[in-house]
Each structure stands twice: as C-alpha cells, then as structure tokens.
C-alpha cells in the first residue's frame, strides 16, 4: 500500500507532477548544516586564540617590565660605593696597613 501512495502521479493537461524526493534535499541540508557548524567553530576557535595571544602579549609586557626593574636593582646594589660602606659598617672591614700587602711574583 505504501508503494502505491509513493508512486502516485498527478497529471494536469499532459504535465506530470510527482512528489519530490527528499533524500537529495536532505543531503544538501545536512551538508549545509555541517559546513555552517564548521564555519562557526573555526570563528569561535580563532576568537579564543586571539584572546590567548592578547593575554600572552600582556604577560610578556609585564615580564619585560620586571626584568628591567630587576636590572636596575642589580645595578644599584652592585655599586662599589655601596659595597664599601656595607663592608666597613656591617662586616667591620678596614683598609690594609702597609705591612699586610704581600706581592707574589
């Protein structure tokens, strides 16, 4: 019985009207849906990568600033005048007397 219904044709003045086949149309709809989902996924992935790149650039700027600050601190702490003052005040060091210096040849 179902074959009789699916094979029914309507003829109007010599023009045959048949029921359209759904399988090719369904395939086209599924393919278009998959392509649309693929496009949306790639855009979402690209946007998330842009956010990650932005975050990494911000972290790089912060780290570069910290390196510059630490370089300035090293330069300040390694000054000869500062080291001499610390050696005299905290360690109790003093200038050598003339008899303490021995030259080795």
C-alpha positions in Angstrom: 0.0 0.0 0.0 2.8 2.4 0.8 4.3 1.8 -2.6 1.1 2.7 -4.2 1.0 6.0 -2.4 4.6 6.9 -3.1 4.3 6.2 -6.8 1.2 8.3 -7.2 1.5 10.9 -10.0 -0.8 13.8 -10.8 -1.3 14.7 -14.4 -2.7 18.0 -15.4 -3.0 18.6 -19.1 -0.1 16.4 -20.0 2.2 17.8 -17.3 3.1 15.1 -14.7 3.5 16.3 -11.1 5.4 13.9 -8.8 6.2 14.0 -5.2 9.7 15.4 -4.8 12.4 13.1 -3.5 13.5 14.1 0.0 16.8 12.3 0.1 18.9 14.6 -2.2 17.4 17.6 -0.4 18.1 16.1 3.0 21.7 15.5 2.0 22.1 19.1 0.8 20.5 20.4 4.1 22.8 18.2 6.2 25.9 19.3 4.2 25.0 22.9 4.5 24.4 22.5 8.3 27.8 20.8 8.7 29.5 23.5 6.7 27.8 26.2 8.8 28.8 24.5 12.0 32.4 24.1 10.8 32.5 27.8 9.9 31.1 28.8 13.4 33.5 26.5 15.2 36.5 28.0 13.3 35.4 31.5 14.1 35.0 30.7 17.8 38.4 28.9 17.8 40.0 31.9 16.1 38.5 34.4 18.6 39.7 32.2 21.6 43.2 32.2 20.0 43.1 35.9 19.7 42.2 36.3 23.4 45.0 33.9 24.3 47.5 35.9 22.2 46.4 39.1 23.8 46.9 37.6 27.3 50.3 36.3 26.4 51.4 39.7 25.0 50.2 41.3 28.2 52.2 38.8 30.3 55.2 39.4 28.1 55.0 43.2 28.7 54.7 42.5 32.5 57.7 40.2 32.5 59.8 42.6 30.4 59.0 45.4 32.9 60.0 43.1 35.8 63.3 42.3 34.0 64.0 46.0 33.5 63.2 46.7 37.2 65.5 43.9 38.4 68.3 45.1 36.1 68.1 48.5 37.7 68.1 46.9 41.2 71.2 44.9 40.3 72.9 48.0 39.1 72.0 49.8 42.3 73.1 47.0 44.6 76.4 46.3 42.9 77.8 49.8 43.1 81.3 49.9 44.6 80.5 52.8 47.0 77.6 50.8 48.5 79.6 47.6 48.8 82.4 49.5 50.6 80.0 51.1 53.0 78.5 47.7 53.8 81.9 46.1 54.2 83.0 48.8 56.7 79.8 49.1 58.7 78.4 45.6 58.8 81.4 43.4 58.3 83.9 45.5 60.2 86.5 45.5 57.3 89.1 48.2 57.1 91.9 49.4 54.8 95.0 47.2 55.0 98.1 48.6 56.7 101.3 48.7 54.6 102.8 45.5 56.1 99.7 43.4 55.2 100.1 43.6 51.5 102.4 41.0 50.0 103.1 40.8 46.3 103.6 37.3 44.9 105.6 37.1 41.7 
